[in-house]
Structure formats: structure tokens, C-alpha cells
Amino acid sequence: MDELARSLGHYTIAIGACDPQAIARIKLVVSRSSRHSGEFSFLSAFSAPQVVTLATMSAPDCIILDSDLGVENALDILKALQDGAGKVSVPIIVLSTQVSARERADALKYGAFDHLVEPFSETKFIERLRSAIRQKLAGGRKIENPDLGQERLRFSPL
């Protein structure tokens, strides 16, 4: 997406899930939170290889991975996007129904911006999505949170 579209408040969200209903549910939640018509557009992927392709070819503003892709697939996606010449700098939010502390730590270790365990509130999900987009656009600099009026810092992965 070009900088003009971003300056107008248009963001592209890639959603990775095996189930079309899961993708539709995520689109619905995000669309309901739109501040204006056309704020978000969506790209859908139904497998781990499709998510990696979308991330490298389409440069979305955020990727949302649903748990139905599987924890291992989510970790594989995170690793693929962080390795080598194909490294992609896009925040990824992992959604899962059940996860161990180790799996959550691994997701964060391999570059997930956040890992939310269902059930979670739509409000929390949307705030995390908006925060991910703000931090991506800020390029890691200190940014002002327009919703909360507080300064935030982004820390690079260790």
C-alpha cells in the first residue's frame, strides 16, 4: 500500500485461517470498529504458505493468524517471515483458543506483536490491532497514542 492511502487512514489487514467463517468473523469485528468507510481492506489466506506469500508480496499493515492454522503453523510462519533475505517487517497478532505459556513465549520470541487467547474482548483485540499498525507506521520510534494520549515505546526483539 502506498503512503498516500496510509495518510488517508486506509490499512490492509492479512488474515490467515483455514476456516472461511473464522476469516469472516475477524473481518466483521474489524469492520465494525472502522472510524470511516474504507478504513480497512482485507487479504485472506487459507494456509501457512499462502500467509507467507501474502506477507512478502502484498506488504499488509498487519497480519492476524487464527488458531485454526495450528500453533506449529503459526510458529513456522513467524520464523519464515523473520529469516533470511525475505525478512518482512509487519506486526503479527496470533489468536488462539488454548495455548501453553511456552507456546505463547515462542510466538513472541519469533516475532509476534501479540498473542491473544480466546475468549478475549473485541475492544482489546481492536486496541491491539490499532497499536500494531501505529507502531509499524512509526518505524519503532516513540509514538503518541491518539486514543489514550499516552506515549508508547516499541522495543526491538532480543
Secondary structure, 3 states (H helix, E strand, C coil): CCHHHHHCCCEEEEEECCCHHHHHHHHHHHHHCCCCCCCEEEEEECCHHHHHHHHHHHCCCEEEECHHHCHHHHHHHHHHHHCCCCCCCCCEEEEECCCCHHHHHHHHHCCCCEEEECCCCHHHHHHHHHHHHHHHHHCCCCEECCCCCCEECCCCCC
